Amino acid sequence: MDAGSHPAATPEVLVPASIFTPQTLLLASLGFAAAVLLLLALLARKKSVSKGDSLLVVGPPDAGKTAILSTLAYNQTLPTHTSMQTNASIVTLPSSGKTFRVVDVPGHPRIRDQFEEHLLSARAVVFVVDTSTVSRVGPAVAEHLHQIMHALTSLPPSRPTPSLIILAHKYDLLKGTAHARPEELAVTRVRTVLERELEKRRASHVGGVGIEGLGEEGAESDMGGLECTGQGEFSFAEWEGGEVTFIGTSVPLNTKAAADEKSEGANGLSTFMIWLEEEFQ
């Protein structure tokens, strides 16, 4: 060894016992447990958000949306007027005891697009149509529904599309026949009018003609959402956005009838309630 040189330093060897002390192991365990809990919470939240946990009620003004909401929430039809702000309430299903949030968005053209604020948390979207007036105001109703369908088909692929149900409301204003009950006639009328008006909008879009003026307030000419799997005219049965359910509904015009479980009016939401039980099970 040369003078002035120093011997090579001996590497320090760490003894495992000096690293994995009880304190270190405790901190590592706590950190791992916290990470697992955070991961589970994020997965649960993601699942809840993707699936949706609320019912979004939309439709034209005076269709009966708020009356349906009050009947579901309070088991009675409260006096209502045209809403200009969003209403929300918690509904408990009688059979299962399942609770969920119902959001009722006003149908006024200037504020109805507020439904988009609640779409990501919706498990189902309910579009309410007044059966007694749909033949007269079909273009405006179809424009509103087109806006909903466009929003549903524009959701990101990672977000399951909420169910779409169309309520042919106020069927009690129709008179049944020997071959069809009032609720069946209501569904047939609403489906027929909406398919006809939506086909006009789809054909105008495909033909490159603007669809402004086909509804109450006009619409964006590039708004899609009406694509069908078949080659014929628009049909809800072939809509690419998913299955569309039609149900005839009605609510009693006074609170006394709503409280009477034996009254015909009180059963006007029975089919809809069965659907809700299955959807939110």
C-alpha positions as CSV (number, residue, x, y, z in Angstrom):
1,M,0.0,0.0,0.0
2,D,1.4,3.4,-1.0
3,A,2.2,5.9,1.6
4,G,-0.6,8.3,2.1
5,S,-3.2,6.1,0.7
6,H,-6.2,5.1,2.7
7,P,-7.7,1.7,3.0
8,A,-10.9,1.2,0.9
9,A,-14.0,2.0,2.9
10,T,-16.0,-1.1,3.9
11,P,-19.7,-0.9,2.7
12,E,-22.1,-0.6,5.5
13,V,-24.3,-3.6,5.8
14,L,-27.9,-2.9,6.9
15,V,-29.3,-5.5,9.2
16,P,-33.0,-6.3,8.3
17,A,-33.9,-6.1,12.0
18,S,-32.7,-2.4,11.9
19,I,-35.0,-1.6,9.0
20,F,-38.2,-3.5,9.9
21,T,-38.7,-2.1,13.3
22,P,-42.1,-2.4,15.0
23,Q,-42.7,1.3,14.4
24,T,-41.9,1.0,10.6
25,L,-44.1,-2.1,10.2
26,L,-46.9,-0.3,12.0
27,L,-46.7,2.7,9.7
28,A,-46.4,0.6,6.6
29,S,-49.5,-1.4,7.7
30,L,-51.5,1.8,8.3
31,G,-50.4,3.2,5.0
32,F,-51.4,0.1,3.1
33,A,-54.8,-0.1,4.9
34,A,-55.5,3.6,4.1
35,A,-54.6,3.0,0.4
36,V,-56.9,0.0,0.2
37,L,-59.8,2.0,1.8
38,L,-59.2,4.9,-0.6
39,L,-59.2,2.6,-3.6
40,L,-62.5,0.9,-2.5
41,A,-64.1,4.2,-1.9
42,L,-63.1,5.5,-5.3
43,L,-64.4,2.3,-7.0
44,A,-67.7,2.5,-5.1
45,R,-68.1,6.1,-6.0
46,K,-67.3,5.4,-9.7
47,K,-69.8,2.5,-9.7
48,S,-72.5,4.7,-8.1
49,V,-72.0,7.5,-10.5
50,S,-71.8,5.3,-13.6
51,K,-75.0,3.5,-12.7
52,G,-77.0,6.6,-11.6
53,D,-79.2,6.8,-8.6
54,S,-81.9,9.3,-9.4
55,L,-85.0,9.6,-11.6
56,L,-85.0,12.6,-13.9
57,V,-88.5,13.8,-14.9
58,V,-88.8,16.0,-17.9
59,G,-91.4,17.1,-20.5
60,P,-93.4,20.0,-21.8
61,P,-95.1,22.5,-19.5
62,D,-98.4,21.5,-18.1
63,A,-97.9,17.8,-18.9
64,G,-98.4,16.8,-15.3
65,K,-94.8,16.3,-14.1
66,T,-95.2,18.0,-10.8
67,A,-98.5,16.3,-10.1
68,I,-96.8,12.9,-10.7
69,L,-93.9,13.9,-8.4
70,S,-96.2,14.9,-5.5
71,T,-98.2,11.7,-5.9
72,L,-95.1,9.6,-5.7
73,A,-93.6,11.5,-2.8
74,Y,-96.7,12.3,-0.7
75,N,-99.3,9.8,-2.0
76,Q,-101.6,12.7,-2.9
77,T,-101.9,15.1,-5.7
78,L,-101.1,18.5,-4.4
79,P,-102.3,21.7,-6.2
80,T,-99.7,22.7,-8.8
81,H,-99.0,25.4,-11.3
82,T,-96.5,25.7,-14.1
83,S,-93.0,25.3,-12.5
84,M,-90.2,27.7,-13.3
85,Q,-87.6,26.0,-11.1
86,T,-86.3,22.5,-10.6
87,N,-88.1,20.5,-7.9
88,A,-86.5,17.5,-6.1
89,S,-87.9,15.0,-3.6
90,I,-87.1,11.6,-2.1
91,V,-89.4,8.8,-3.0
92,T,-89.8,5.6,-1.1
93,L,-91.2,2.6,-3.0
94,P,-93.9,0.9,-1.0
95,S,-93.1,-2.7,-1.9
96,S,-89.3,-2.8,-1.6
97,G,-88.8,0.2,0.7
98,K,-86.1,1.4,-1.8
99,T,-85.5,5.2,-1.7
100,F,-84.3,7.4,-4.5
101,R,-84.2,11.0,-5.6
102,V,-86.6,12.4,-8.1
103,V,-85.7,15.6,-10.0
104,D,-88.4,17.4,-11.8
105,V,-87.1,19.9,-14.4
106,P,-89.4,22.6,-15.7
107,G,-90.5,22.3,-19.4
108,H,-90.3,26.0,-20.3
109,P,-88.1,26.3,-23.4
110,R,-85.8,28.8,-21.9
111,I,-84.9,26.6,-18.8
112,R,-85.6,23.1,-19.8
113,D,-82.0,22.4,-20.8
114,Q,-81.2,22.4,-17.1
115,F,-81.8,18.7,-17.3
116,E,-78.3,18.3,-18.5
117,E,-77.0,19.2,-15.1
118,H,-78.6,16.1,-13.6
119,L,-78.2,13.7,-16.5
120,L,-75.0,12.0,-15.3
121,S,-76.6,11.1,-11.9
122,A,-79.8,9.8,-13.5
123,R,-80.5,6.1,-13.7
124,A,-83.6,6.8,-15.8
125,V,-85.2,9.7,-17.7
126,V,-89.0,10.0,-17.7
127,F,-90.5,12.1,-20.4
128,V,-94.1,13.1,-19.6
129,V,-96.6,13.8,-22.4
130,D,-100.1,15.2,-22.1
131,T,-102.1,12.7,-24.1
132,S,-105.0,15.1,-24.5
133,T,-103.0,17.8,-26.3
134,V,-100.2,15.9,-28.0
135,S,-102.0,15.8,-31.4
136,R,-102.2,19.6,-31.4
137,V,-98.7,20.4,-30.1
138,G,-96.9,17.4,-31.5
139,P,-94.0,19.3,-33.2
140,A,-93.1,21.2,-30.0
141,V,-93.2,18.0,-27.9
142,A,-91.1,16.2,-30.5
143,E,-88.5,19.0,-30.4
144,H,-88.2,18.7,-26.6
145,L,-87.9,14.9,-26.8
146,H,-85.3,15.2,-29.6
147,Q,-83.2,17.4,-27.3
148,I,-83.4,14.6,-24.6
149,M,-82.5,11.9,-27.0
150,H,-79.6,13.8,-28.5
151,A,-78.2,14.3,-25.0
152,L,-78.6,10.6,-24.1
153,T,-76.8,9.4,-27.3
154,S,-74.0,12.0,-26.7
155,L,-73.0,10.6,-23.3
156,P,-69.4,9.2,-23.2
157,P,-69.1,5.4,-23.8
158,S,-67.9,4.9,-20.2
159,R,-71.3,6.1,-18.9
160,P,-74.2,3.6,-19.3
161,T,-77.1,5.3,-21.0
162,P,-80.0,6.0,-18.6
163,S,-83.3,4.2,-19.3
164,L,-85.8,6.3,-21.3
165,I,-89.5,6.0,-20.4
166,I,-92.3,8.0,-22.0
167,L,-95.4,8.5,-19.9
168,A,-98.6,8.9,-21.9
169,H,-100.1,11.0,-19.1
170,K,-103.8,12.0,-18.4
171,Y,-105.2,8.9,-20.0
172,D,-108.2,9.3,-17.8
173,L,-109.4,12.1,-20.2
174,L,-109.8,9.5,-22.9
175,K,-112.7,7.1,-23.3
176,G,-112.0,3.5,-23.7
177,T,-113.4,1.2,-26.4
178,A,-114.5,-2.4,-26.6
179,H,-111.0,-3.3,-27.9
180,A,-108.7,-1.0,-25.9
181,R,-108.5,0.5,-22.5
182,P,-107.9,4.3,-22.1
183,E,-104.2,3.8,-21.1
184,E,-103.6,1.6,-24.2
185,L,-105.2,4.3,-26.4
186,A,-103.1,6.9,-24.7
187,V,-99.8,5.0,-25.4
188,T,-100.8,4.4,-29.1
189,R,-101.7,8.1,-29.6
190,V,-98.5,9.4,-28.0
191,R,-96.2,6.9,-29.8
192,T,-97.8,7.6,-33.2
193,V,-97.6,11.4,-32.9
194,L,-94.0,11.4,-31.7
195,E,-92.8,8.9,-34.2
196,R,-94.4,10.9,-37.0
197,E,-92.9,14.2,-35.8
198,L,-89.5,12.8,-35.0
199,E,-89.4,11.3,-38.5
200,K,-89.9,14.7,-40.0
201,R,-87.0,16.0,-38.0
202,R,-84.8,13.0,-38.9
203,A,-85.6,13.3,-42.6
204,S,-84.9,17.0,-42.6
205,H,-81.5,16.4,-41.0
206,V,-80.6,13.6,-43.4
207,G,-81.7,15.7,-46.4
208,G,-79.5,18.6,-45.3
209,V,-82.5,20.8,-44.6
210,G,-82.4,22.8,-41.4
211,I,-85.0,21.7,-38.8
212,E,-85.5,25.0,-37.2
213,G,-89.2,25.9,-37.1
214,L,-90.3,22.2,-36.6
215,G,-90.8,22.9,-32.9
216,E,-91.8,25.7,-30.6
217,E,-88.5,27.4,-30.3
218,G,-86.6,25.8,-33.2
219,A,-83.6,23.6,-32.7
220,E,-80.0,23.1,-33.7
221,S,-79.8,21.8,-37.3
222,D,-76.8,19.6,-36.4
223,M,-78.6,17.9,-33.5
224,G,-78.6,14.1,-34.0
225,G,-79.8,11.3,-31.7
226,L,-82.5,9.9,-34.0
227,E,-80.5,7.2,-35.7
228,C,-82.3,3.8,-36.1
229,T,-81.1,0.4,-37.0
230,G,-83.5,-0.1,-39.9
231,Q,-83.7,1.7,-43.2
232,G,-87.3,2.9,-42.9
233,E,-88.9,5.7,-41.0
234,F,-88.1,6.6,-37.4
235,S,-89.3,4.0,-34.9
236,F,-88.8,3.8,-31.2
237,A,-88.5,0.1,-31.5
238,E,-85.4,0.5,-33.7
239,W,-83.8,3.6,-32.1
240,E,-80.1,3.1,-31.6
241,G,-80.1,4.9,-28.3
242,G,-81.6,1.9,-26.5
243,E,-85.0,0.6,-25.4
244,V,-87.8,3.1,-24.9
245,T,-90.7,2.1,-22.6
246,F,-94.2,3.6,-23.0
247,I,-96.6,3.6,-20.1
248,G,-100.1,5.2,-19.7
249,T,-100.5,7.1,-16.5
250,S,-103.0,9.4,-14.7
251,V,-103.3,10.9,-11.3
252,P,-106.5,11.9,-9.5
253,L,-107.6,15.5,-9.7
254,N,-108.2,15.9,-6.0
255,T,-106.4,14.8,-2.8
256,K,-109.4,12.9,-1.5
257,A,-109.3,10.5,-4.6
258,A,-105.5,10.1,-4.2
259,A,-106.0,9.1,-0.6
260,D,-108.6,6.5,-1.5
261,E,-106.7,3.4,-2.5
262,K,-109.8,1.9,-4.0
263,S,-110.4,4.8,-6.5
264,E,-109.5,4.3,-10.1
265,G,-107.4,7.4,-10.1
266,A,-105.2,6.2,-7.3
267,N,-104.2,3.2,-9.5
268,G,-103.3,5.4,-12.5
269,L,-99.6,5.1,-11.6
270,S,-99.7,1.4,-10.7
271,T,-97.9,0.2,-13.9
272,F,-95.4,3.0,-13.5
273,M,-94.7,2.0,-9.9
274,I,-94.1,-1.6,-11.0
275,W,-91.6,-0.3,-13.5
276,L,-89.9,1.8,-10.8
277,E,-89.6,-1.2,-8.5
278,E,-87.8,-3.2,-11.2
279,E,-85.6,-0.3,-12.3
280,F,-84.4,0.6,-8.7
281,Q,-84.3,-2.8,-7.2
